[in-house]
């Protein structure tokens, strides 16, 4: 008889850009104030990527940190899922850029788009691929460069969002725990409430779409707020029931960090005291898909998680979508720090991966040039 498999979280990592944009900075750009933003959202400041940073570069940093914590080599990854609404390109997938930079030779890679719920969607998909027996190691990343799709003259949106990345490494285990349950949901009738209209097949990028500002995120904040306060508590309850737990069993609630009033309303719906709720949106704003994995990493850093704890993750976002999951923590904390030589070896590995990638590109160019040259010579001889 084969033993039951579980998908445990064994590695975690985050990256946030160093540049801080405060509410006071924003008040110099649009008609807003620190008081308004704090009172209506709970946000105090957010991080903004520098011009060289992208969703893939931040993903790579978070991914490397997660692999280092777990002491797992990139070659052991079976799958990389990057959840994002702001990929580097429409294609290739950002996950493929991450796969190349890590040197994860055996891994499949794809992006997953489910609005801000993307990360919990990714966790659901990744955990099931492990529990089914298909894969051993799946890396789920949530990363966003939302500053690139903000209209910095629109106070309805630009005060809310920030940039960053977080990654969790899922691994097959026969120890009970890990991702115990999840629920995914969608209501496409609310798709127009939060969208990026331009750049897709409906409004391909053109001078006209740029003039109409269709390349910026648009949102009906009030309606999204109403939806969020209705769905967050409900989705969390469904995942708790699916894990055959009670509200009292919840040790830490890690919600999508969009608005403190939405978080408080979800906690109230569940009957959870705020000291069981993890909040860091004051420092990062809403980082969409990155919000839950960054919060998860910080909950570990702040020693808010211990083995045996039941954690509830819940998110909502564009689509409209929602998702929730229950995780039972298993790994002893704090995670042991890798010895210096192992960290050095990792750095060498990543340099090697970069070199191999360059050689492959050069070889492709050379073989294409060679093929054409041989074709020309043959053509000349025949002629
Ligand atoms: O990951 C999912 C992403 N989306 C969200 O999470 C958004 C969810 N929605 C929200 O968090 C809230 O609806 C907002 C924070 C966006 C807005 O808060 P609100 O309490 O719902 O404000 P409101 O939309 O009802 O607007 C109230 C007033 C309006 O003025 P009038 O019409 O009453 O004169 C707005 O124009 O506040 C005004 N306003 C602002 N004032 C100062 C809107 N944005 C700002 C601003 N600064 N940044």
Boltz pocket constraint, residues with backbone or C-beta under 6 A from the ligand:
constraints:
  - pocket:
      binder: B
      contacts: [[A, 31], [A, 32], [A, 33], [A, 36], [A, 37], [A, 40], [A, 41], [A, 116], [A, 155], [A, 156], [A, 159], [A, 194], [A, 219], [A, 220], [A, 221], [A, 222], [A, 223], [A, 224], [A, 225], [A, 228], [A, 258], [A, 259], [A, 286], [A, 288], [A, 316], [A, 317], [A, 318]]
      max_distance: 6.0
